[in-house]
Amino acid sequence: MINMRVIKAKTAIMTVVIIAFLLIGLIKVISFYSNSLQEVSLISCIEETILSTRGNVIKQVNGIDRDSSEKILSSELAMSKYIKEKNEELAEEKEENKENNTEETKKAETGLKTEVVDGENINSKYTNEYNGVKIKNESKYKLTKEILTPNIELKNKKNVIIYHTHTCESYTQSKGFEYKASGNFRTTNLNYSVARVGRELKNQLTSYGFNVIHDETYHDYPAYTGSYDRSLVSVKNDLAENPDTDIVIDLHRDAVGSSNEYAPTVKIGDEYAAQIMFVIGTDGGGLKHDNWKNNLKFAVKIVEKGNELYPGLFKPIMVRNSRYNQHVASAATIMEIGATGNTMDQCLNSMKYLAKVMEEALK
């Protein structure tokens, strides 16, 4: 004869397990894609829902054996503990964001002594040169003087979109910039990834009168594969909302090397700053890309001014066959800020000087 109490117990337990898994998934999505206080409120609502569900489940298991009831309560407590931990994490990240956003924006000085102190051994070779701007051509095209001449005219020099195809890229940890790693030089905490560098660039550019959209969407987490497909969706949405934008920057950290041994650095005055490298895609890989020559001209224009103000801040421009989503605008580029060996403070310093260079170059 079938034991109906056992069936009811199993059904109730399965109900709790399914609800728990669904809510955990929902909480993870919320915590990764939002940084506002609404997260905490929403998670609180979820917690209330779980507590409400608890009452209903207990009613369902009235009269069943004690072991089954304890299993249900154990699942409940585990879920409540998870929610509490996520609340604490979100509150901490919110406070960190608040501190980062209230820091005073210090603009770069000019006329400072500049010298490269590290990083000359990797990515320093070049195949072409235009007025002191070095280019390493890895594409199938021959780069002529006409292609490299930075005679680009932008419709709007003040609108900028910054995003990150590899949002979780991070740097060597240093005092004040310690973080919990989610991989090899990677972290999901946007206060310590390349997204934090993007925030600094936005703050610096804004101080010069630029209108900046900074998209911090995760594109390489939880899956790294397909990052460029996902970031293309994001940048197209950003451009749809801000159509009068020519300058689109995909901000990265150089992936060369996998240790803290490679740290391309330049000393500007008394500060150490991570070197910057443009990567320009073409249609050499077969994908339609009518903008690549303009993108390259824009990079040459910026580096040319950079060499004038802070020689050594920029490494040779890389030109490759891949498109890198740069077909979306007439001044779309990848900028790689430092490498795994650089520290966050060095990269934040770089943004100060990069913004000054852009302000001067785009007058």
Protein Blocks (a to p, Z undefined) as FASTA:
>chain_A
ZZfklmmmmmmmmmmmmmmmmmmmmmmmmmmmccbfklmmmmmmmmmmmmmmmmmmmmmm
goiafklmmmmmmmmmmmmmmmmmmmmmmmmmmmmmmmmmmpccddddehiacddfbhjl
gokacfbdeehiacddfbfbdcdfklmpccbccfblkbccdddfblmbccdddehiaccd
fbehiafblklmmklmmmmmmmmmmmnopacdddfbdfkbcbfghklmmmmmmmmmmmmm
mmmbfbdcdddddfehjbfkbccdddehjbccdddddddddfknopacfklmmmmmmmmm
mmmmmmmmmghjaccddddfblnlpmmpcbbccddehjfkbcfklmmmmmmmmmmmmmmm
mZZ
